[in-house]
């Protein structure tokens, strides 16, 4: 039968392997962050070229922040409700 006792050398080896895996995982994560950042920069440049030099971020913000001409709840309606609640 094989010896199943865990020696201190086996424990040390397990710790070393574990630390190497953690270190390489951190390197992979950092590499992926750099790649994602580069891809985002390239996408922004392509959008800017496609839109004739207009900044893509500004264009997206203005599209997102467009408001209707008339508010959905008139201000007078809000004032009368708040006066009614305060009485």
N, C-alpha and C positions, 0 to 999 in steps of 0.2 A: 504494500500500500504506500501511496505517496504521503509525504509529510505535509500535513495541512496547517501546521502552526505558522503564524505570521511572525517573521523575524523583524528586527529593527531595520535591517537592510531593505527588506521589502517595503516597509513603511516609508523609509526615506526615498526610495525609488518612486513610490506612489505620489509623494508630496512634490517631488521634482517634476514628474510628468504633469501633475495637475497645474503647477505654476506655469509651465511652458504652454499648456493649452490656454490658460487665462491670458497670458501675454500675447499669444498669437491671435486670440479672439479680439483683444483690444486693438491690435494692429489692423485687423480686418475691419472693425467698426470705424476706425479713423480713416481708413482708405475709402470706405463707402461714403462717409461724410464729405470727403473731398470730391469724390465723383459726383455726388448729388448736387453739390454746390456748383461744379462746373457745368453740369447739365442745365441747371436753372439759369445760369448766366448765358449759355448758348441759346436757350429758348427765348429769353428776353431780347437778345440781339436779333434773333430771327423775327420776332414780333415787331420790333422797332423798324427793321428793314422793310417788312411787309406793309407796315402802316405809314410808310413815307417819312420816317424819322420821328413820328409822334411817340412819346414814351408810352410803353405798354402798361406800366403801372398806373399812370395817370388816367389812361383811357379806361382801364378796368374800374378804377375808383369812381370816375364820373358816371359810368354806366350803372354801377351798383348804387350810387347815392342819388340818383334821379328821383325827385319827389313829384307827386301829382300837383297840378296847379291849385286845386282847392283841397283844403284839409278834409279828412274823412269826418272829423267831429268839429263842428263850428265852435269857435271860442266862446260865443255867447251861450251856447248850450252847456259848456263846461262850467262857466261862471254861475249860471242859474242852478246847476246841480250842486255846486259847492256851497252856495248860499243856502240852499234848501237843507243841506246836511248840517250846516253850522247852526241853524235855528233850533 
